Amino acid sequence: QRAYNALNTIGLATGIACGLIIAMFIKQELSYDRSFAKSDLIYRAHINGWAKSSPPLAALMGEYFPEIESVGRFAFSGSHGVSAEGGLPIETSGYFADSTVLKVFGFKLLAGEADQALRIGETVVITESLAKRLFGDDKSAIGKTLDFDGSFQLTVNAVMEDVPENSHLKFDYLFPIKAQSWGDNRGWMVMYTYAKFKSAEASEKAHDRMPGFIRSYYQGEPNVEKLVTEPAIRLQPLTDIHLKSANEQEMGPNGSLMNVYIFIAVEALILIIACANFMSLFTTQAIRRVKEVGMRKVLGAKPTQLMVQFFVEVVMLAFISLFLAIILYQVVLPYYNNLAGASLQPWQIFQSDNLLIMFSILAVIILSSGLYPAIFIARFKAGSFLREQGMARSFPNVVRAGLVVFQFSISAILIASTIIVHQQMGLLQDKQLGFDKDQVVFVRLYGKLYNKFMKDRQLFKNELVRDADVISVGSVSGLIGDDLSVESVVPQGKESEMFPSVRLQRVDEGYLEVLHVDFISGRNFSNQFNDSASYILNEAAVKALRIENPIGQVVVNTSTGNKAGKIVGVVRDFHFASLRTKIEPLVIEYKPEWTGSLALKLKGGNIPQSMKKIEATIEKVAPNSLFVYSFLDDKLDALYRDEQNLANVFQFFAALAIIIACLGLISLCAYTVERRTKEIGVRKVLGANVTSLVTMLSARFLFLVVMAFAVAIPVTTYFMSQWLDHFAYKIDIQWWIFVVTAIIIVAVTAAVVGFHTVRAALINPVRSLRYE
């Protein structure tokens, strides 16, 4: 039975390899932030759906809750070009932080004194990787001076271990938070506040006492009881942040719990297909050996002995499959990482906990796939085995047919889901966004480059536009796709409580020209007018602020010192954020001095050559400055990277599912043809042609495919509808998706079945009648 054992082993090895890859990915996602000491006792406080909280919250929590062991805060400092000892600057980012964060998270210092780190002004704590980039090692960094954007210098007084990769915390350095004056504004969401509790019981007690703290924190507020009921302040477990948090102003893009569930389902389906295929093939082999088993029983073999014999064969095949699966895992892993945007490492599979996962998968496969055929064979009487033809309509045939239906149902679900995900990705990528995204590049303004630009913006722009490849230049604070600032902008004379908050973006006069945004009324910002206090609104903002005839009306930004300004223009709604959400109210403020990136519109053609010219111009204007850029279309694609990776993974595993299912189909088809060999010979003698024989033998398998689709269509429709509900703009699941899926499945089935049936139909009827 070499051919069948080979098919069995390859199919099972493929299934195990897929299971291992997905298990490693799921384990990585679920392990986020669990490497910190006592991570289950660390919580992040957030207010009213914001990941950030106000500056005084940490101190007030520490006073109110004796259950807290330590509390610490982070505040984003932005990105900086950092250089050391006169070297070229490198791009970095970091946070202001309390010294207590070292205790909350258990950060380990590799150099420097813990009692000085984050406690002394004009100093900085850097990570091990940044120390190596700047100085070659972490020890020589202590006492050295770092230059930040040519604007300020700080002395390194500690080097800490890198934060684990599987953490939502990402930074290169930490500034002492006391170096900044943050005030006690309880409405300013700027801090990330983390508390470490003394025990699990202490954290539960703090949750119970939270209503009292909210009353204390918002004492004097007219709607304090509503804030208690909502509640306004929540404590979120650290280990929930990566997969379960979608608050405003997160530290960075988080993962998706739904995607983890999808991957778990895909892993289960692939392993079930592999197990079903293994069971089908092994049962077929066992039935081919019925006379051998019958003779063993006649000669005195006990059922338990036969059961052990078949079960040991299953175990041996399973371990061979595991060995092949590990090899396949190592070969396929780089391709999978590239396809899914993952960062799994080949050596991870040999860690003790992963070995446990591997052998758990194998044990489940052995028990689920090996027990049934072993018990089934051992229970039959010797006479039944010696009368092989009496088993043609036996229970195992029904089981194998059911397994084929199940396998192709899963294959159809994966194929249809792949098409749906690709359709949704096509909608996200092709939808008209309301601006021109092509050949738009953003250049980050760091250090000397920022100073030169702010010193004489028009002269700087003229230098760039002098290059024939640059059409227009502007500057902007928050980029398309970023979480823009949420602020309170209201019509003059109105109370801010009467209106919702709006997104706010600071730009200069050239930014909207770069994007080619359409104006409904009014004008763009211009140097020809005194636009030092001017605003442009989108249609959604005009509706939200309930302004009639907006041009010339005055609005006030109550979040930035009640700055008043006239509305000079209204633009058509455009998608400045992800298509997962509807277009929000957007207020665009003329404030070039608060912008942090150049926006350049380039001519099509040789983009790499254009970027070299731009870099040369910037080097001439601001020598030795940091040149960091990104293309707008790449940034927009990055917004849907998770969905694109999901589409790739579906495609990858759908192909594997079909391959594994085909192996099961091959076994059932070969077995059916073999059992009907004599019938085929008789029919040929009586005049049946090849076409009629192929039709007769194929009809049953096509019926099984139809049954598979009867299961796949409602299941796919339900679960993919749930996934699509996460998007504000989504496709409709159309009938042709299932038609295409059916064509693929039927074509594959016809190819497999046709090969065996045509070969059987072409056999000389004399050989067919004498084959026994």
Secondary structure as UniProt FT lines:
FT   HELIX           2..30
FT   TURN            31..33
FT   TURN            37..38
FT   HELIX           39..41
FT   STRAND          42..47
FT   TURN            48..49
FT   TURN            55..56
FT   HELIX           57..64
FT   TURN            66..67
FT   STRAND          68..84
FT   TURN            85..86
FT   STRAND          90..97
FT   TURN            99..100
FT   HELIX           101..105
FT   STRAND          109..112
FT   TURN            114..119
FT   TURN            121..122
FT   STRAND          123..127
FT   HELIX           128..135
FT   HELIX           139..141
FT   TURN            142..143
FT   STRAND          145..148
FT   TURN            149..151
FT   STRAND          152..160
FT   STRAND          173..176
FT   HELIX           177..179
FT   TURN            186..187
FT   STRAND          191..197
FT   HELIX           200..217
FT   TURN            218..220
FT   TURN            222..223
FT   HELIX           224..229
FT   TURN            230..231
FT   STRAND          233..237
FT   HELIX           238..240
FT   HELIX           241..244
FT   HELIX           257..288
FT   HELIX           290..298
FT   TURN            299..300
FT   HELIX           303..340
FT   HELIX           346..350
FT   HELIX           352..379
FT   HELIX           382..386
FT   HELIX           388..391
FT   TURN            392..393
FT   HELIX           395..430
FT   TURN            438..439
FT   STRAND          440..444
FT   HELIX           447..455
FT   HELIX           457..465
FT   TURN            468..469
FT   STRAND          470..476
FT   TURN            480..481
FT   STRAND          485..487
FT   STRAND          489..491
FT   TURN            492..493
FT   HELIX           496..498
FT   STRAND          502..507
FT   TURN            509..510
FT   HELIX           511..515
FT   STRAND          519..522
FT   TURN            527..528
FT   TURN            532..533
FT   STRAND          534..538
FT   HELIX           539..544
FT   TURN            545..546
FT   TURN            551..552
FT   STRAND          554..557
FT   TURN            558..561
FT   STRAND          563..571
FT   TURN            579..580
FT   STRAND          586..590
FT   HELIX           592..594
FT   STRAND          597..602
FT   HELIX           607..621
FT   TURN            623..624
FT   STRAND          629..631
FT   HELIX           632..639
FT   HELIX           641..675
FT   HELIX           677..685
FT   TURN            686..687
FT   HELIX           690..724
FT   TURN            725..726
FT   HELIX           735..761
FT   HELIX           765..770
//
